[in-house]
Amino acid sequence: MINLLKSQPAPDCLEAEKAKKNGSYSCGDVLERLRADFHNKCYICEARGITNINVEHFIPHKGDKNLKFDWNNLFYACGHCNNTKLAQAKYDDILNCLDSTKKILDLIKFHINPFPKEKVQITTLQKNTTIENTALLLHDVYNGSTPHKIIESENLRELLIQEIRDFGDLLHGYFYEIGLSDEDKEAIKNRIKRKLSIASPFTAFKIWIIKNNEALKQAFGSLLD
């Protein structure tokens, strides 16, 4: 989970659909706008190119039409994360990735060792109920909370570990591949930059790899700004 920006203004169709008895909040270009705003990633787990797309209400609307059709309350999520979030009422109180005043990666640390069957480690960096609820949700998302979800989480971690291994290969090549020209190193650095962009899958984990290592921070810290 990382901070994102939502395009404005809201799609025109939402107000018209809100006025209907059984209007749809997936009207018009809502889905395409959400996919673009969230970079085709689930806002919770950061898996990219998800096939089980959910338009999630960040704050459950519970029949409140204003919340149901509020553009700023519509998020792009995968079914695994949405269902995990719905399982416990405390997950209604989590960090909002659209809130630029709360930098998620300054509040929560993300880590996984790039080996098979490893579990994700989520660490809070401040004591706060909302931050702690967010960390618990992320733990359940990546590691599973029920037999069914454990299997889904294992599949999710396979994607995550592959991305971390690919990122590690780029870092290793940058520092240790023999005979690289300055142009070669710059090309690798540009690939690392793309891996750290908000459009890349599992960005939070890769940013924390840089943040957690002094040599990497010195080489690539400017890419995090």
Helices and strands as residue ranges (DSSP letters): H 13-18, H 30-37, E 53-57, H 65-68, G 71-73, E 74-78, H 79-86, G 89-92, H 104-107, E 108-111, E 121-124, H 129-143, H 147-176, H 182-195, H 203-211, H 214-220, G 221-224
